[in-house]
């Protein structure tokens, strides 16, 4: 049998660079080399342009509090100490709003030297205000997988706005693999902006300092609507149901104010949109900085990964805005139209991926404006 016949995926092109984010074909190579393993066969659909979707196992553990295991402990040790009860999610079960759950994931890692990883919730997970973080054994930080890590992966799941129905095999977060430790410099991002126009602002008006600035759009269109605020008392959301729920049963419209700003109420969850259309060229991936105390006491964007090809096309017709998942901290906070609310960090891939974000691979949010999660009906 020829060597390629043993591969679960198509041909794997050699990388162009020795360091950077690994593209889809390099992720498949990690799977083939058993650096990424799973209790069930990894599917082609899990491998995204610059990340791999992670799947929930069959058991969720309700725990008293969120935790990090620390350098001396495993996640299983903490579950034993803090666990309250087990929830069998193999055929579907409810995870209650305001509770914390730990779920062992199907995937595990045996990374080699120079390979590390970072995780983030998938877009629809963040837009439902489902707080999801990756934990590894001996971890001292959430969502970060240290170089050459070998061991299991776990998801911490805490629904914040809505109670949800989950089941085994669902994909709530994703893992981005990195080789080496390349820097995402402002100089490189300015050069890339000159080539591609990362955000559609007037020439010379781009704000690139520790990333590309993103501002909030509170102007409103003909309808005057600038966003949504999650309702407090709602029904369940089954994450497998796409285009199923009436948005108005779960969300209150947020209208543009004559003052040009809106007041964020502490504890409430908002969906807003960026003023800028964002472009991520095929050789790069981007990540939104989730929280910056310099721009205000609020958190923006749980789901911080932007895949290669987001908002990109050779004809320029794929303009996509960043959806901002916003929650205020501690005190009411006013944000104004055009205020900087976050920054995008662009990082080079080791090679152009053999699949890029867009309709061709079933991506849900290309050419998006203000958009709720895919579980809600589109108007």
DAFEN-V102233 format. One record per pair of residues at least 24 apart in sequence whose C-alpha atoms are under 8 Angstrom apart, sorted by the first residue. I is the first residue (numbers start at 1). J is the second residue. Records with the same first field share a line. If there is no record, write none. Layout:
BEGIN
I = J  J
END
This chain:
BEGIN
7 = 32
8 = 32
9 = 44
14 = 351
15 = 350  351
16 = 350  351
17 = 349  350  351
18 = 179  180  350
19 = 178  179  180  181  182  349  350
20 = 178  179  180  181  182  347  348  349  350
21 = 50  176  177  178  179  285  347  348  349  350
22 = 50  51  176  177  178  179  349  350  351
23 = 49  50  51  349  350  351  352  353  354
24 = 48  49  50  51  353  354  355
25 = 353  354
27 = 51  52  177
34 = 110
35 = 109  110  111  112
36 = 107  108  109  110  111
37 = 107  108  109  110
38 = 106  107  108
39 = 106  107
40 = 106
48 = 355  356  357
49 = 307  308  353  354  355  356  357
50 = 176  177  285  307  308  353
51 = 174  175  176  177
52 = 174  175  176
53 = 171  172  173  174  175
54 = 105  106  107  171  172  173  174  175
55 = 105  106  107  168  169  170  171  172  173
56 = 103  104  105  106  155  167  168  169  170  171  172
57 = 89  90  103  104  105  106  168  169
58 = 88  89  90  103  104  167  168  169
59 = 86  87  88  89  90  103  104  168
60 = 86  87  88  89  101  102  103  104
61 = 85  86  87  101  102  103
62 = 86  87  99  100  101  102
63 = 99  100  101  102
64 = 100
65 = 100
66 = 100  156
68 = 135  139  140  141  142
69 = 137  138  139  140
70 = 137  138  139  140
71 = 138  139  140
72 = 138
73 = 137  138
74 = 136  137  138
75 = 135  136  137  138  154
89 = 166  167  168
90 = 167  168
91 = 167  168
92 = 165  166  167  168
93 = 165  166  167
94 = 163  164  165  166
95 = 159  163  164  165  166
96 = 159  162  163  164
97 = 158  159  160  161  162  163  164
98 = 158  159  160
99 = 158  159
100 = 156  157  158  159
101 = 156  157  158
102 = 154  155  156  157
103 = 154  155  156  157
104 = 152  153  154  155
105 = 152  153  154  155
106 = 153  169
107 = 152  153
108 = 150  151  152  153
109 = 149  150  151  152  153
110 = 148  149  150  151
111 = 147  148  149  150
112 = 147  148  149
113 = 147  148
114 = 147  148  179  180
115 = 147  148  177  178  179  180
116 = 145  146  147  148  149  177  178  179  180
117 = 144  145  146  147  175  176  177  178
118 = 143  144  145  175  176  177  178
119 = 143  144  173  174  175  176
120 = 173  174  175  302  303  304  305
121 = 172  173  174  302  303  304
122 = 171  172  173  174  303  305
123 = 303  304  373
124 = 373  374
125 = 172  173  303  373
126 = 301  302  303  325
127 = 271  302  303  325  372  373
128 = 161  162  373
129 = 159  160  161  162  269  302  325
130 = 157  158  159  160  161  162
131 = 156  157  158  159  160  302
132 = 156  157  158  172  173
133 = 157  173
134 = 173
161 = 230  231  232  269
162 = 234  235  236  237
163 = 235  236  237
164 = 236  237  238  239
165 = 236  237  238  239
166 = 238  239  240
182 = 347
183 = 347
184 = 345  346  347
185 = 210  211
186 = 210  211
189 = 346
196 = 279  281
197 = 279
198 = 278  279  280
199 = 276  277  278  279
200 = 276  277  278
201 = 276
210 = 343  345
211 = 343  344  345  346
212 = 343  344  345
213 = 340  341  342  343  344
214 = 274  275  276  340  341  342  343  344
215 = 274  275  276  337  338  339  340  341  342
216 = 272  273  274  275  336  337  338  339  340  341
217 = 272  273  274  275  337  338
218 = 256  260  261  262  336  337  338
219 = 256  260  337
220 = 255  256
224 = 255  256
225 = 253  254  255  256
226 = 253  254  255  256  272  273  370
227 = 253  254  255  270  271  272  273  370
228 = 252  253  254  270  271  272
229 = 253  254  268  269  270  271
230 = 268  269  270
237 = 375
239 = 375
240 = 375
241 = 375
242 = 374  375  376  377
243 = 374  375  376  377  378
244 = 375  376  377
245 = 375  376  377
246 = 376  377
247 = 376  377
260 = 336  337
261 = 334  335  336  337
262 = 334  335  336
263 = 332  333  334  335
264 = 327  328  332  333  334  335
265 = 328  331  332  333
266 = 327  328  329  330  331  332  333
267 = 327  328  329  330
268 = 327  328
269 = 325  326  327  328
270 = 324  325  326  327
271 = 323  324  325  326  370  372
272 = 323  324  325  326  370
273 = 321  322  323  324  369  370
274 = 321  322  323  324
275 = 321  338
276 = 321  322
277 = 311  319  320  321  322
278 = 310  311  319  320  321  322
279 = 309  310  311  312  319  320
280 = 306  307  308  309  310  311  312
281 = 308  309  310  312
282 = 308  309  312  352  353  356
283 = 308  348  349  351  352  353
284 = 308  346  347  348  349  352
285 = 346  347  348  349
286 = 344  345  346  347
287 = 344  345  346
288 = 342  343  344  345
289 = 342  343  344  345
290 = 342
291 = 342
292 = 342
295 = 340  341  342
296 = 333
297 = 328  329  330  331  333
298 = 326  327  328  329  333
299 = 325  326  327  328  329
300 = 324  325  326  327  341  342
301 = 325  326
307 = 356  357
308 = 353  356  357
309 = 356  357  358
310 = 356  357  358  366
311 = 366  367
318 = 366  367
319 = 366  367  368
320 = 365  366  367  368  369
321 = 367  368  369  370
322 = 368  369
323 = 369  370  371
END
